[in-house]
Amino acid sequence: MIAPIIRTLPELRATTKPWQLADKRIGVVPTMGALHDGHLSLVAEAKKHCDHVIVTIFVNPKQFNSEEDLKNYPRTEEDDARKLERFDVDAIYVPDGPQIYPDGFSTTVSVAGLTDVMDGVHRPGHFDGVATVVTKLFTQTSATDAFFGEKDFQQLQVVTRLARDLDLGTTVHGCPTIREIDGLAMSSRNLLLSDRARVKAPALFEEMEIIAAGLTAGDPFSDLHAVAVKRLKAAGFTDIEYLDLRSADDLTTLDAPTRPARLFAAAWLVGVRLIDNIAV
Ligand code: PAF
């Protein structure tokens, strides 16, 4: 069934009010659209846990680092609604700018610590934009549960922290990264890759897997890192922003996986920034 598309906050509130009064679990899957199987796996998970599910689609200007990137971000609302049909979600919330940032909007939600590294450094202001919009989306939808992919692991940590710190009453669920058959992590940005770049893109995950295997065999991370960077450059990656081994809970850097750890990468391939992470 095609889910109703809700475009205004009063309509959204009228929809969720009876659910709240009946003490129902309201699951929210926040997205910026261009839905792929990764998003759809979050919707499936939300359907398992919740009485009602809302998918939000809002390309949030506050989390982009350049006008160009914002302009180029894929927008595919009709396709997105069609992809959601089989999940029978209760609503698709597609607010316009003023529903989220009305005139005079002047509040920023900022999470300290977790945002001092990786994308927090390479994309200044990005996580403030994410934290602010996610707080708005949680409160506007009255979400009891929200579903995020581990693909954006740092984002997942930031959102989990803000929901706790601000007592939003929303339980944040992290869901596994969904990959293409060749290993590339699914991302809306993959649509921006040229055919030639798309063929090269899985090298990022391949190199991360090689590092993970090396760490398991006891090889030093610095050696594995140097080889991977060299090979990624040879494969056409132009700027490897980070390829870090970090603790999975507080994102501090590690030399070896002495506690639950993840490998994190961000690199540019022919004008497209790819990120990925895996447990090691
Ligand atoms: O992961 C995303 O698509 C976005 O960062 C999110 C969580 C929808 C906030 O705009």
Residues whose N, C-alpha, C, O or C-beta is under 5 A from the ligand:
A	BS01	PAF	P30 T31 M32 F58 N60 V130 V133
